[in-house]
Amino acid sequence: MGHEKPVEPFSDLHLEEGRVRAVLLHDPTVEGLDMAIYVDASGSMKNEYAYTQPTRTFLEWLRGTPLKEASNQVEPQVQWMLEYLATKDRNGLLRVAYWATGNSGKEIEVIGELKGTDVKQYKFPGAKKLGGYTYLVPALKDYVRYIKEQTKQGARRGCAIIVTDGRLHDAEEVERFSAEVAREIAAGRLPRLNFVLVGVGSGVDEEQLEKIAHQEFPGVGHLWCHRIAKEITQVAELVAVLVDETMTVAAGGTIYDDKGKVLKTYEGRLPAVLEFDVPEGAESFTLEVNGQRYTQPLPDEDHHDEDEDHH
């Protein structure tokens, strides 16, 4: 009986009557993840970016407690997200940018590639020019350009966090662009990407966000997920939950036969044991996760001897 050795990331392999049972050694889903944060800088965010001096209580005043540092509502949230998301990022650096800036609301102001370690040194006072409108596509294009650069340096997966407090002026464009991105991913020209959209406050058009998030694409599934936070102070925690759900859970994977035909698509987290049928005469199958492909030659059909037990 020919028994093929399992290749990484598989630890065990059986083929019986055209049905494959492949056991995964480790979760190949979050390696090479490159993350970014895009924060809405349209005019409606003005108050959230305003720095205020936290007041001292009477008791603190009596004790001569030093004045707390002035802060705005956005800053601690972005710092917290940075610190947390950097632990998932392949090099601990995140691209952080304001979007919806400039008169047209179509500009991006990139703050930089920020480290997750000493986040307190970063200030987030808002963009130099708050935008008159809320256009999201320029931010998406910026991220796609960035991830293309990063793939040359080892990125294999992307996730952009987008925070908004208003209605998008280009929702249909966003849907069109998403479809384009999905085609690029399916064709292997872009790594698998996810966009996490968090709406803040009552000015958000939930229906609009839902429509964007519900789009499904062949071979890719969902690109978007979204939630609404009542207050800006809830954003970071929501993002952490969504990223955990999306990155480690909805990494997904696709199984192809040796002719490139899709045999099975996993939308959610890859189970530890993958089971699927292969066409007769197939000599191998390929698992694709995050743009990485793992090709596993198939053994001849298993005919178990008595002493070989089923796991």
C-alpha positions as CSV (number, residue, x, y, z in Angstrom):
1,M,0.0,0.0,0.0
2,G,1.5,3.3,-1.0
3,H,1.4,5.7,1.9
4,E,2.2,9.3,1.1
5,K,4.0,11.2,3.8
6,P,1.9,14.2,5.0
7,V,3.4,17.5,4.2
8,E,3.2,20.6,6.5
9,P,0.7,21.6,7.8
10,F,-0.8,18.1,7.7
11,S,0.1,15.5,10.3
12,D,-2.0,12.6,9.1
13,L,-3.7,11.5,5.9
14,H,-6.1,8.8,4.9
15,L,-7.9,8.1,1.6
16,E,-10.7,5.7,1.5
17,E,-13.3,5.2,-1.3
18,G,-12.6,8.7,-2.7
19,R,-12.9,10.3,0.7
20,V,-9.9,12.1,2.2
21,R,-9.4,12.7,5.9
22,A,-6.5,15.1,6.5
23,V,-5.5,16.1,10.0
24,L,-3.9,19.6,10.5
25,L,-0.8,19.9,12.6
26,H,-1.2,23.5,13.4
27,D,-3.5,26.4,12.5
28,P,-1.9,28.0,9.4
29,T,-4.3,30.8,9.4
30,V,-2.7,33.8,11.1
31,E,0.8,33.7,9.9
32,G,1.9,36.7,7.9
33,L,-0.9,39.0,8.9
34,D,-0.5,42.7,8.1
35,M,-2.9,45.1,9.7
36,A,-3.9,48.7,9.4
37,I,-6.2,51.2,11.1
38,Y,-8.1,53.9,9.2
39,V,-9.8,56.5,11.4
40,D,-12.6,58.7,10.1
41,A,-11.4,62.4,9.9
42,S,-14.5,63.9,8.4
43,G,-15.8,67.1,9.9
44,S,-18.5,65.4,12.0
45,M,-15.7,63.9,14.1
46,K,-14.6,67.4,15.3
47,N,-15.8,67.0,18.8
48,E,-14.2,63.6,19.3
49,Y,-10.9,65.0,18.3
50,A,-11.1,68.0,20.6
51,Y,-8.6,67.8,23.4
52,T,-10.0,68.4,26.8
53,Q,-8.3,68.6,30.1
54,P,-9.7,65.9,32.4
55,T,-10.9,67.8,35.5
56,R,-9.6,66.9,38.9
57,T,-12.0,66.0,41.7
58,F,-12.0,68.2,44.7
59,L,-10.1,65.6,46.6
60,E,-7.4,65.3,44.0
61,W,-7.2,69.1,44.0
62,L,-6.7,69.1,47.7
63,R,-4.0,66.5,47.5
64,G,-2.3,68.5,44.8
65,T,-2.6,65.6,42.3
66,P,-0.9,66.7,39.1
67,L,-3.3,67.6,36.2
68,K,-4.0,64.7,34.0
69,E,-2.8,65.0,30.4
70,A,-5.3,66.5,28.0
71,S,-6.7,63.8,25.8
72,N,-9.4,63.5,23.2
73,Q,-11.9,60.6,22.8
74,V,-10.2,59.0,19.8
75,E,-6.7,58.9,21.1
76,P,-7.0,56.3,23.8
77,Q,-9.0,54.1,21.5
78,V,-6.5,54.1,18.7
79,Q,-3.6,53.6,21.2
80,W,-5.4,50.6,22.7
81,M,-6.2,49.1,19.2
82,L,-2.6,49.6,18.1
83,E,-1.3,47.9,21.2
84,Y,-3.6,44.9,20.8
85,L,-3.6,44.5,17.0
86,A,0.2,44.7,16.9
87,T,0.3,41.4,18.7
88,K,-1.4,39.8,15.7
89,D,0.7,41.7,13.1
90,R,3.6,39.9,11.4
91,N,6.1,42.7,12.3
92,G,4.3,44.5,15.1
93,L,4.0,47.6,12.9
94,L,0.6,48.9,11.8
95,R,-0.2,51.4,9.1
96,V,-2.4,54.1,10.7
97,A,-4.1,56.8,8.6
98,Y,-6.9,59.3,8.7
99,W,-9.4,59.0,5.9
100,A,-12.1,61.3,4.6
101,T,-9.8,64.3,4.9
102,G,-9.4,67.4,2.8
103,N,-12.2,69.6,1.4
104,S,-13.3,66.8,-0.9
105,G,-13.3,64.2,1.9
106,K,-11.4,62.0,-0.6
107,E,-8.0,62.4,0.8
108,I,-5.9,60.2,3.1
109,E,-3.5,61.4,5.7
110,V,-1.1,58.6,6.6
111,I,0.2,59.0,10.1
112,G,2.8,56.2,9.6
113,E,3.8,52.7,10.4
114,L,3.3,52.7,14.1
115,K,4.7,50.2,16.6
116,G,2.4,48.6,19.1
117,T,4.9,48.8,22.0
118,D,5.1,52.4,23.2
119,V,1.7,53.6,22.0
120,K,1.5,56.4,24.6
121,Q,4.0,58.4,22.6
122,Y,1.6,58.7,19.7
123,K,-0.9,61.5,19.6
124,F,-4.1,61.4,17.4
125,P,-5.3,65.0,17.1
126,G,-7.2,64.3,14.0
127,A,-6.2,65.2,10.4
128,K,-4.7,68.6,9.5
129,K,-7.8,69.2,7.4
130,L,-11.0,67.5,8.4
131,G,-13.0,66.4,5.4
132,G,-16.2,67.9,4.2
133,Y,-17.5,64.5,3.0
134,T,-17.0,60.8,3.9
135,Y,-15.5,58.9,1.0
136,L,-14.2,55.4,1.9
137,V,-12.9,54.1,-1.4
138,P,-9.6,56.1,-1.3
139,A,-8.8,54.4,2.0
140,L,-9.5,51.0,0.6
141,K,-7.3,51.8,-2.4
142,D,-4.5,53.0,-0.1
143,Y,-4.7,49.7,1.9
144,V,-4.6,47.6,-1.3
145,R,-1.6,49.4,-2.5
146,Y,0.1,49.0,0.8
147,I,-0.7,45.3,1.1
148,K,0.8,44.7,-2.4
149,E,4.0,46.3,-1.2
150,Q,3.9,44.2,2.0
151,T,3.4,40.9,0.2
152,K,6.9,41.4,-1.4
153,Q,8.2,41.4,2.2
154,G,6.3,38.4,3.5
155,A,2.7,39.5,4.2
156,R,0.3,36.8,3.4
157,R,-2.9,38.1,4.8
158,G,-4.4,41.5,5.4
159,C,-6.9,43.1,7.7
160,A,-7.9,46.8,7.8
161,I,-9.9,48.3,10.6
162,I,-12.0,51.2,9.5
163,V,-13.7,53.5,12.0
164,T,-16.5,55.8,10.8
165,D,-19.1,58.0,12.5
166,G,-21.2,59.0,9.5
167,R,-22.9,58.1,6.3
168,L,-20.6,57.1,3.4
169,H,-21.0,59.2,0.3
170,D,-19.7,56.4,-1.9
171,A,-21.3,53.2,-0.6
172,E,-22.0,51.9,-4.1
173,E,-18.4,52.6,-5.1
174,V,-17.3,50.7,-2.0
175,E,-19.4,47.7,-3.1
176,R,-18.0,47.8,-6.7
177,F,-14.4,48.1,-5.4
178,S,-15.0,45.2,-3.0
179,A,-16.0,43.0,-5.8
180,E,-12.9,44.0,-7.7
181,V,-10.7,43.2,-4.7
182,A,-12.5,39.8,-4.3
183,R,-11.7,39.0,-7.9
184,E,-8.0,39.8,-7.3
185,I,-8.0,37.6,-4.2
186,A,-9.7,34.7,-6.1
187,A,-7.2,35.0,-8.9
188,G,-4.3,34.9,-6.4
189,R,-3.1,38.4,-7.2
190,L,-3.8,39.6,-3.7
191,P,-3.6,37.8,-0.4
192,R,-6.8,37.2,1.5
193,L,-8.1,40.5,2.9
194,N,-10.6,41.4,5.5
195,F,-12.2,44.8,6.3
196,V,-13.6,45.4,9.7
197,L,-15.9,48.3,9.7
198,V,-16.9,49.9,13.0
199,G,-19.6,52.6,13.0
200,V,-19.7,55.0,15.9
201,G,-22.7,56.9,17.2
202,S,-26.1,57.7,15.9
203,G,-25.0,59.3,12.6
204,V,-24.2,56.0,11.1
205,D,-26.4,54.5,8.4
206,E,-26.6,51.0,9.6
207,E,-28.4,49.8,6.5
208,Q,-25.6,51.0,4.4
209,L,-23.0,49.2,6.4
210,E,-25.0,46.1,6.4
211,K,-25.4,46.0,2.7
212,I,-21.6,46.3,2.3
213,A,-20.9,43.7,4.9
214,H,-23.4,41.2,3.5
215,Q,-21.8,41.0,0.0
216,E,-20.4,37.5,-0.7
217,F,-17.9,36.7,-3.4
218,P,-17.1,33.5,-5.2
219,G,-14.1,31.7,-3.7
220,V,-13.7,34.4,-1.1
221,G,-16.9,34.5,0.9
222,H,-17.2,37.7,3.0
223,L,-14.7,40.5,2.8
224,W,-16.4,42.8,5.4
225,C,-17.7,42.5,8.9
226,H,-19.2,45.4,10.8
227,R,-20.6,46.4,14.2
228,I,-22.0,49.6,15.6
229,A,-20.6,51.2,18.8
230,K,-22.8,53.6,20.6
231,E,-19.8,55.6,21.9
232,I,-16.3,56.1,20.6
233,T,-15.1,54.7,23.9
234,Q,-16.4,51.2,22.9
235,V,-14.6,51.1,19.6
236,A,-11.4,49.4,20.7
237,E,-13.1,46.5,22.5
238,L,-15.4,45.9,19.6
239,V,-12.5,45.8,17.2
240,A,-10.7,43.3,19.4
241,V,-13.7,41.0,19.4
242,L,-14.2,41.4,15.6
243,V,-10.6,40.8,14.8
244,D,-10.5,37.7,16.9
245,E,-13.6,36.4,15.2
246,T,-12.4,37.3,11.8
247,M,-8.8,36.5,11.8
248,T,-8.5,33.4,13.8
249,V,-11.9,32.1,13.0
250,A,-12.9,33.2,9.5
251,A,-9.6,32.8,8.0
252,G,-11.2,30.1,5.9
253,G,-9.5,27.9,3.3
254,T,-10.2,26.4,0.0
255,I,-9.4,22.8,-1.1
256,Y,-8.7,22.2,-4.8
257,D,-8.1,19.0,-6.7
258,D,-5.0,18.5,-8.9
259,K,-6.9,20.1,-11.8
260,G,-7.6,23.2,-9.9
261,K,-11.3,22.5,-9.3
262,V,-12.7,23.7,-6.0
263,L,-13.6,20.7,-3.8
264,K,-14.6,22.4,-0.6
265,T,-14.6,25.9,0.8
266,Y,-14.2,26.6,4.5
267,E,-15.7,29.9,5.4
268,G,-15.0,29.8,9.1
269,R,-12.0,28.6,11.0
270,L,-10.4,25.5,9.6
271,P,-11.4,22.4,11.6
272,A,-8.5,20.3,12.8
273,V,-9.7,17.4,10.6
274,L,-10.6,18.2,7.0
275,E,-12.8,15.7,5.2
276,F,-13.8,15.9,1.6
277,D,-14.3,13.8,-1.5
278,V,-11.8,13.7,-4.3
279,P,-12.5,12.8,-7.9
280,E,-11.4,9.3,-9.1
281,G,-7.7,9.3,-10.2
282,A,-6.8,12.5,-8.4
283,E,-3.2,12.4,-7.4
284,S,-3.1,15.3,-5.0
285,F,-5.1,18.1,-3.4
286,T,-4.2,21.6,-2.5
287,L,-5.3,23.5,0.6
288,E,-5.1,27.3,0.1
289,V,-5.1,29.5,3.2
290,N,-4.2,33.2,3.2
291,G,-2.8,33.0,-0.3
292,Q,-0.5,30.2,0.8
293,R,-0.9,26.9,-1.0
294,Y,-0.1,23.5,0.5
295,T,-0.2,20.6,-2.0
296,Q,-0.5,17.2,-0.5
297,P,0.1,14.1,-2.7
298,L,-2.5,11.5,-2.2
299,P,-1.7,7.9,-1.2
300,D,-3.3,5.0,-3.0
301,E,-6.6,4.0,-1.4
302,D,-6.1,2.9,2.2
303,H,-6.8,-0.8,2.7
304,H,-6.3,-1.1,6.4
305,D,-4.5,-4.0,7.9
306,E,-6.0,-5.3,11.1
307,D,-3.4,-3.8,13.3
308,E,-3.8,-0.3,11.8
309,D,-6.5,1.4,13.7
310,H,-8.6,4.3,12.7
311,H,-7.7,7.5,14.6
